[in-house]
């Protein structure tokens, strides 16, 4: 997490990661009731990953290619 925040410029983090983070939080709060912090946390992180992956595919499909953060 620290590396993600450190390597992405603040504007890019706000535009690309915050919407998927918020979506994952909403999904986790609404649907994940495993009665185990570890399971809910893992499911939340997996949801965030899937939403971020879907957003990257969508942006690539409409021509808004995401750049590699290591090249910024």
C-alpha positions as CSV (number, residue, x, y, z in Angstrom):
1,X,0.0,0.0,0.0
2,X,2.8,2.4,0.9
3,X,4.5,1.7,-2.4
4,X,1.3,2.3,-4.3
5,X,0.7,5.7,-2.7
6,X,4.4,6.6,-3.0
7,X,4.9,5.7,-6.7
8,X,1.7,7.3,-8.0
9,X,1.5,11.0,-8.4
10,X,-1.3,12.4,-6.1
11,X,-3.5,13.5,-9.1
12,X,-3.3,10.1,-10.7
13,X,-4.0,8.3,-7.4
14,X,-7.1,10.4,-6.9
15,X,-8.4,9.9,-10.5
16,X,-7.6,6.1,-10.8
17,X,-7.4,4.5,-7.4
18,X,-9.9,6.5,-5.2
19,X,-13.0,5.6,-7.3
20,X,-12.1,1.9,-7.2
21,X,-11.2,2.1,-3.5
22,X,-14.6,3.7,-2.8
23,X,-16.4,1.1,-4.9
24,X,-14.7,-1.7,-3.1
25,X,-15.5,-0.2,0.3
26,X,-19.2,0.0,-0.6
27,X,-19.3,-3.5,-1.9
28,X,-17.5,-4.8,1.2
29,X,-19.7,-3.0,3.6
30,X,-22.9,-4.1,1.8
31,X,-22.2,-7.7,1.0
32,X,-19.3,-9.1,3.0
33,X,-20.4,-10.5,6.4
34,X,-18.0,-13.3,7.0
35,X,-17.7,-12.6,10.8
36,X,-13.9,-12.7,10.3
37,X,-11.8,-9.6,9.9
38,X,-9.2,-11.5,7.9
39,X,-11.7,-12.9,5.4
40,X,-13.5,-9.6,5.0
41,X,-10.2,-7.7,4.5
42,X,-9.0,-10.3,1.9
43,X,-12.3,-10.0,0.1
44,X,-12.1,-6.2,0.2
45,X,-8.6,-6.2,-1.3
46,X,-9.6,-8.8,-4.0
47,X,-12.6,-6.6,-4.8
48,X,-10.4,-3.5,-5.1
49,X,-8.1,-5.5,-7.4
50,X,-10.9,-6.7,-9.6
51,X,-12.5,-3.2,-9.9
52,X,-9.1,-1.6,-10.7
53,X,-8.4,-4.3,-13.3
54,X,-11.9,-3.7,-14.9
55,X,-11.3,0.1,-14.9
56,X,-7.9,-0.4,-16.6
57,X,-9.5,-2.6,-19.3
58,X,-12.3,0.0,-19.8
59,X,-9.8,2.8,-20.1
60,X,-7.7,0.9,-22.5
61,X,-10.8,0.0,-24.6
62,X,-11.9,3.6,-24.9
63,X,-8.3,4.8,-25.7
64,X,-7.3,6.2,-22.3
65,X,-4.2,4.1,-22.0
66,X,-2.9,4.0,-18.5
67,X,0.8,4.6,-18.2
68,X,3.2,2.4,-16.2
69,X,3.7,4.2,-12.9
70,X,7.4,3.2,-12.9
71,X,8.0,5.5,-15.9
72,X,6.6,8.7,-14.3
